[in-house]
Amino acid sequence: MTSFVGFVPVGGIIAAILFGSAVIAMLAARFLPEHHMTSETKSVVSVSIAVVGTMSALVVSLLISTANSSFTAKAQEVTTVSADTISLDRLLRRYGPQAQDIRAMLQQYTVAELQDFFPEQSSQTANLEDGASIAMLEALQDKVLALTPANSTQTWLQAQALTLTGAMLSARWQLGQDDLSKSPLPILVLMVFWFAVIFASFGLFSPRNATVIAALFLSAVSIGTAIRMTVELQRPFDGLVRISSAPLTQALTIIER
């Protein structure tokens, strides 16, 4: 999504638009000629809106499913990065005293990464492409490459450590790129238009009483929150629904022992 969905209460705005469409149509019905309000007209409108409703429901369900899959994938990437961090620390520990400085750097990088992904201040947003943290990981990789193995065991450990640092760098950039891949704003606008048409048709033929108005309002809120959920799932590091920091926190605890 664009910055439009950053801090704007998307769900509330959408609910207001949909409910407003129904109310406006309900008021406009009072001024329409009687032949526009016949049962035949109502039947044609109902059939037409059923097509739009079916299409809208399919698109919303598809977007929610896609957003949920993306959220789950990012959560898995964080878990993988955490596991790679622990594995790298264990390899460096087995390498021997020559790798102690690299282990200390790994701890520093993990602290920085935890702060980048999960800022302590709720007002801060995740910085998935923090140049300083990435440079720290690249420097760590250079130090691993600069090790001079004394035997075949250390040679193997160095190779495995280089593989893990490469995977961690790739995952870091992948998370940053994935954060840019979000549903285009025009799709959101189109969905809101479709649902506005549907609610307008509801209001056009609805009786004007408190029960109907309450039902329309609750329906508008339900659809607004559903669309808002697709937005939130695409902001897994700073939205209302966030990825857990537990795997990375646990990794830091383990490597600091």
Secondary structure as GFF3:
##gff-version 3
##sequence-region A 1 257
A	DSSP	three_ten_helix	3	5	.	.	.	ID=ss1
A	DSSP	alpha_helix	10	28	.	.	.	ID=ss2
A	DSSP	three_ten_helix	29	31	.	.	.	ID=ss3
A	DSSP	three_ten_helix	34	36	.	.	.	ID=ss4
A	DSSP	alpha_helix	39	95	.	.	.	ID=ss5
A	DSSP	three_ten_helix	97	99	.	.	.	ID=ss6
A	DSSP	alpha_helix	100	117	.	.	.	ID=ss7
A	DSSP	alpha_helix	131	146	.	.	.	ID=ss8
A	DSSP	alpha_helix	152	178	.	.	.	ID=ss9
A	DSSP	alpha_helix	185	205	.	.	.	ID=ss10
A	DSSP	alpha_helix	210	233	.	.	.	ID=ss11
A	DSSP	alpha_helix	246	255	.	.	.	ID=ss12
###
